[in-house]
């Protein structure tokens, strides 16, 4: 078992992702025979929470599911690995959220469908009675599947809690735009950062410009991921830097971004860890996850993370 670390409450999505592929030529607006390739747990907050728990943290999850089999399965799977699910809300007559990807016969995405309506029920009114309990957690990881009004309310009522934003997607990242100055940590990819700053980001120089704008709004720690190119980071204590990705035998990049967040946050919540040390741990987690089928490294070990993290190198910007 990896050494226990921090107390982290994760807010947001926990559902199932399904991937189907057409067995013949894809025909739009018609019935297409398919085969199921994958059905696996998903959701940004869920993915981050699971790796945080596997890294030894005390983790709770606040989210929403329907009163269906998927909802029961989502909660049971979280509880089975020791995540506190007492704040998971089950809504009668509602469906658990889910993402379905339909691939054409060549493996390219033909259609993606996301049913996330149940997350709109995570309203201020439903969270208000729990506020004192929520404020007792020193770290919040909040994904952008929560309604914008709820995110704003949490930002106004975080007290001494550190509020960490996971932007989820360009369309949902905008939900953090009005609370940027109240965030303690922001990790976003280039498209999400562009939504928040209005700056087109194609290289590390443009990422640096966007980060300077975000830091200027009051966020102490900002990271922009550039996919296979690397990441740009900035902290009031460590300056601004570019990091190359770690050597990786890529099998499946799904979940690597969420894994970076888990590795970074798990390390950064430890009092003896530096910002750069947390970045190295994040890169290690992303690399290990990309070498794994699926979004979770179930056989995760501290030695594997530390060994991979030693390969991380930065250059100042």
C-alpha positions as CSV (number, residue, x, y, z in Angstrom):
1,X,0.0,0.0,0.0
2,X,1.3,3.5,-0.9
3,X,1.8,5.8,2.0
4,X,-1.2,7.8,3.0
5,X,-1.3,11.4,1.9
6,X,-3.9,14.2,1.9
7,X,-7.7,14.5,2.4
8,X,-9.2,15.4,-1.0
9,X,-12.9,15.8,-1.9
10,X,-13.6,15.3,-5.6
11,X,-16.7,17.0,-7.2
12,X,-18.1,16.0,-10.6
13,X,-18.6,13.2,-13.1
14,X,-18.6,9.5,-12.5
15,X,-20.3,7.3,-15.1
16,X,-19.7,4.7,-17.8
17,X,-18.1,5.3,-21.2
18,X,-19.1,3.0,-24.1
19,X,-17.3,2.5,-27.4
20,X,-19.1,0.8,-30.3
21,X,-17.8,0.1,-33.8
22,X,-19.7,-0.4,-37.0
23,X,-19.2,-3.8,-38.5
24,X,-19.9,-2.5,-42.0
25,X,-19.8,0.8,-43.8
26,X,-21.1,3.5,-41.6
27,X,-24.3,5.1,-43.1
28,X,-25.5,8.3,-41.4
29,X,-29.2,8.6,-40.4
30,X,-29.6,4.8,-40.7
31,X,-29.5,1.7,-38.6
32,X,-25.9,0.4,-38.4
33,X,-24.8,-3.0,-37.0
34,X,-22.1,-2.5,-34.4
35,X,-20.0,-4.4,-31.9
36,X,-19.1,-3.3,-28.4
37,X,-15.4,-2.6,-27.9
38,X,-15.4,-1.2,-24.4
39,X,-17.7,-0.4,-21.5
40,X,-15.7,1.1,-18.7
41,X,-16.0,3.6,-15.8
42,X,-15.4,7.2,-16.8
43,X,-15.8,10.8,-15.8
44,X,-13.0,13.3,-15.1
45,X,-13.6,13.6,-11.3
46,X,-14.0,9.8,-11.1
47,X,-10.8,9.1,-13.0
48,X,-8.8,11.6,-10.9
49,X,-10.4,10.3,-7.6
50,X,-9.5,6.7,-8.4
51,X,-5.8,7.3,-9.0
52,X,-5.7,9.6,-6.0
53,X,-7.0,6.8,-3.9
54,X,-4.5,4.3,-5.4
55,X,-1.8,6.8,-4.5
56,X,-2.8,6.5,-0.9
57,X,-4.9,9.5,-0.3
58,X,-8.1,9.8,1.7
59,X,-10.6,10.6,-1.0
60,X,-14.3,11.3,-1.1
61,X,-16.5,11.7,-4.2
62,X,-19.5,14.1,-4.6
63,X,-21.5,13.5,-7.7
64,X,-24.8,12.4,-9.1
65,X,-26.2,9.2,-10.6
66,X,-29.6,7.9,-11.6
67,X,-31.6,5.2,-9.8
68,X,-30.5,2.6,-12.4
69,X,-28.0,-0.3,-12.6
70,X,-25.2,1.9,-13.8
71,X,-25.6,4.2,-10.8
72,X,-25.4,1.3,-8.4
73,X,-22.3,0.0,-10.2
74,X,-20.5,3.4,-10.2
75,X,-21.0,3.9,-6.5
76,X,-20.1,0.3,-5.6
77,X,-16.9,0.4,-7.7
78,X,-15.8,3.6,-6.0
79,X,-16.5,2.3,-2.5
80,X,-14.8,-1.0,-3.2
81,X,-11.4,0.7,-3.4
82,X,-12.0,2.8,-0.3
83,X,-13.4,6.1,-1.8
84,X,-16.0,7.7,0.5
85,X,-19.2,7.7,-1.5
86,X,-21.6,9.1,1.2
87,X,-21.9,12.4,-0.8
88,X,-22.9,10.7,-4.0
89,X,-26.5,11.7,-4.8
90,X,-29.0,9.2,-6.4
91,X,-31.9,10.8,-8.2
92,X,-35.1,8.9,-8.6
93,X,-36.4,8.6,-12.2
94,X,-33.1,9.9,-13.7
95,X,-30.5,8.1,-15.8
96,X,-26.9,7.9,-14.8
97,X,-24.7,9.9,-17.1
98,X,-22.8,8.3,-19.9
99,X,-20.7,8.9,-23.0
100,X,-21.1,6.7,-26.1
101,X,-18.6,6.8,-28.9
102,X,-19.6,5.2,-32.2
103,X,-16.7,4.5,-34.5
104,X,-17.0,3.8,-38.2
105,X,-15.6,0.7,-39.9
106,X,-12.1,2.3,-40.0
107,X,-12.0,3.1,-36.3
108,X,-12.6,6.9,-36.8
109,X,-15.2,8.6,-34.6
110,X,-18.5,8.8,-36.5
111,X,-20.5,10.2,-33.6
112,X,-20.0,10.9,-29.9
113,X,-22.9,11.3,-27.5
114,X,-22.8,12.6,-24.0
115,X,-25.8,12.4,-21.6
116,X,-24.8,14.5,-18.6
117,X,-28.1,16.0,-17.6
118,X,-28.0,14.4,-14.1
119,X,-25.0,16.6,-13.2
120,X,-27.2,19.7,-13.6
121,X,-29.0,18.5,-10.5
122,X,-25.9,19.3,-8.4
123,X,-27.3,22.6,-7.4
124,X,-26.5,25.1,-4.7
125,X,-29.7,24.2,-2.8
126,X,-28.6,20.5,-2.7
127,X,-25.1,21.3,-1.5
128,X,-26.0,24.0,0.9
129,X,-26.9,21.7,3.8
130,X,-23.5,20.0,3.5
131,X,-21.4,23.2,3.4
132,X,-19.8,22.9,6.8
133,X,-18.8,19.3,6.1
134,X,-17.5,20.3,2.6
135,X,-15.4,23.0,4.1
136,X,-13.7,20.5,6.5
137,X,-11.9,19.0,3.5
138,X,-8.6,20.9,3.0
139,X,-8.5,20.2,-0.8
140,X,-11.3,20.3,-3.4
141,X,-11.0,18.9,-6.9
142,X,-13.9,20.3,-8.9
143,X,-14.6,19.3,-12.5
144,X,-16.5,21.5,-14.9
145,X,-19.5,19.1,-15.1
146,X,-21.0,21.0,-12.2
147,X,-23.3,23.8,-13.1
148,X,-21.6,27.2,-13.4
149,X,-23.8,28.6,-10.6
150,X,-22.7,25.8,-8.2
151,X,-19.0,26.3,-9.1
152,X,-19.3,30.1,-8.4
153,X,-21.0,29.3,-5.0
154,X,-18.3,26.9,-4.0
155,X,-15.6,29.4,-5.0
156,X,-17.3,32.0,-2.8
157,X,-17.7,29.6,0.2
158,X,-14.4,27.6,0.1
159,X,-13.1,29.2,3.2
160,X,-9.5,28.0,3.8
161,X,-10.0,25.0,1.4
162,X,-7.7,24.9,-1.7
163,X,-9.9,24.8,-4.8
164,X,-8.4,22.9,-7.8
165,X,-10.2,23.2,-11.2
166,X,-10.4,20.4,-13.8
167,X,-11.7,22.0,-17.0
168,X,-13.1,18.8,-18.7
169,X,-13.6,20.2,-22.2
170,X,-13.6,23.5,-24.1
171,X,-17.4,23.8,-24.0
172,X,-17.4,23.3,-20.2
173,X,-14.2,25.1,-19.3
174,X,-16.1,28.4,-19.5
175,X,-17.9,27.6,-16.3
176,X,-14.7,28.6,-14.4
177,X,-14.2,31.9,-16.3
178,X,-15.9,34.0,-13.7
179,X,-14.1,32.5,-10.7
180,X,-10.5,32.4,-12.0
181,X,-9.3,34.7,-9.3
182,X,-10.5,32.4,-6.6
183,X,-8.8,29.2,-7.8
184,X,-5.7,27.8,-6.2
185,X,-4.8,25.5,-9.0
186,X,-5.8,25.3,-12.7
187,X,-4.7,22.5,-15.1
188,X,-6.1,22.7,-18.6
189,X,-5.2,21.7,-22.1
190,X,-4.5,24.2,-24.9
191,X,-8.1,24.3,-26.2
192,X,-9.6,24.8,-22.7
193,X,-7.0,27.4,-21.8
194,X,-7.9,29.3,-25.0
195,X,-11.5,29.4,-23.9
196,X,-10.5,30.9,-20.6
197,X,-8.0,33.5,-22.0
198,X,-9.0,34.2,-25.6
199,X,-5.4,33.4,-26.7
200,X,-4.8,30.8,-29.4
201,X,-2.3,28.3,-28.1
202,X,-0.2,26.3,-30.6
203,X,3.2,26.3,-29.0
204,X,4.9,26.8,-25.6
205,X,5.4,30.5,-26.3
206,X,1.7,31.1,-26.7
207,X,1.1,28.9,-23.6
208,X,3.4,31.1,-21.6
209,X,1.5,34.2,-22.6
210,X,-1.8,32.5,-21.6
211,X,-0.4,31.4,-18.3
212,X,0.8,34.9,-17.6
213,X,-2.7,36.2,-18.1
214,X,-4.2,33.5,-15.8
215,X,-1.6,34.1,-13.1
216,X,-2.4,37.8,-13.4
217,X,-6.0,37.1,-12.5
218,X,-4.7,35.6,-9.2
219,X,-4.3,31.9,-9.7
220,X,-1.0,30.9,-7.9
221,X,-0.4,27.7,-9.9
222,X,-1.3,27.1,-13.5
223,X,-0.4,24.3,-15.9
224,X,-1.3,24.1,-19.6
225,X,-0.9,20.7,-21.3
226,X,0.1,20.6,-25.0
227,X,-0.6,16.9,-25.7
228,X,2.4,14.9,-27.1
229,X,4.4,18.2,-27.2
230,X,4.8,18.6,-23.4
231,X,3.5,21.0,-20.8
232,X,4.0,24.5,-19.6
233,X,3.9,25.2,-15.9
234,X,4.0,28.3,-13.7
235,X,4.1,28.8,-10.0
236,X,5.0,31.8,-7.8
237,X,7.7,29.7,-6.2
238,X,9.1,27.8,-9.2
239,X,8.7,30.3,-12.1
240,X,7.5,29.4,-15.6
241,X,8.9,26.3,-17.4
242,X,8.5,23.9,-20.2
243,X,8.6,20.1,-19.7
244,X,9.0,17.5,-22.4
245,X,6.8,14.4,-22.1
246,X,8.5,11.3,-20.6
247,X,9.6,8.4,-22.7
248,X,6.4,6.3,-23.0
249,X,5.5,3.0,-24.8
250,X,2.0,4.3,-25.8
251,X,-0.9,1.9,-25.8
252,X,-3.9,4.0,-24.9
253,X,-3.7,7.8,-24.2
254,X,-7.3,7.9,-22.8
255,X,-7.2,9.2,-19.2
256,X,-3.6,10.3,-19.4
257,X,-4.6,14.0,-18.7
258,X,-6.7,13.0,-15.7
259,X,-3.8,10.8,-14.5
260,X,-1.4,13.8,-14.7
261,X,-3.8,15.7,-12.5
262,X,-3.9,12.9,-10.0
263,X,-0.1,12.5,-9.9
264,X,0.4,16.2,-9.5
265,X,-2.2,16.8,-6.8
266,X,-1.3,13.7,-4.8
267,X,2.3,14.9,-4.6
268,X,1.6,18.6,-4.2
269,X,-0.7,18.1,-1.2
270,X,2.2,16.7,0.8
271,X,4.0,19.4,2.9
272,X,7.5,18.3,1.8
273,X,6.8,18.3,-1.9
274,X,7.9,21.1,-4.2
275,X,5.9,22.3,-7.2
276,X,8.5,20.8,-9.6
277,X,8.4,17.5,-7.8
278,X,4.6,17.5,-8.2
279,X,5.0,18.2,-11.9
280,X,7.4,15.3,-12.3
281,X,4.9,13.0,-10.5
282,X,2.1,14.2,-12.7
283,X,4.2,13.4,-15.8
284,X,5.0,10.0,-14.4
285,X,1.4,9.2,-13.9
286,X,0.4,10.3,-17.4
287,X,3.2,8.2,-18.8
288,X,2.3,5.1,-16.9
289,X,-1.4,5.5,-17.8
290,X,-0.6,5.9,-21.5
291,X,1.2,2.5,-21.3
292,X,-2.0,0.9,-19.9
293,X,-5.2,-0.2,-21.6
294,X,-8.0,1.9,-20.1
295,X,-7.9,4.9,-17.9
296,X,-6.6,3.3,-14.7
297,X,-3.3,1.8,-13.6
298,X,-4.7,-0.7,-11.2
299,X,-1.3,-2.2,-10.4
300,X,0.1,1.2,-9.5
301,X,3.2,1.3,-7.1
302,X,5.0,4.2,-5.5
303,X,8.3,2.8,-6.9
304,X,7.0,2.9,-10.4
305,X,5.9,6.6,-10.1
306,X,9.1,7.7,-8.4
307,X,11.3,5.8,-10.9
308,X,9.5,7.4,-13.9
309,X,9.4,10.8,-12.3
310,X,13.2,10.9,-12.2
311,X,13.2,11.2,-15.9
312,X,11.4,14.5,-15.9
313,X,13.3,17.6,-17.1
314,X,12.3,21.2,-17.4
315,X,13.6,24.2,-19.2
316,X,12.9,27.7,-18.0
317,X,10.7,30.0,-20.1
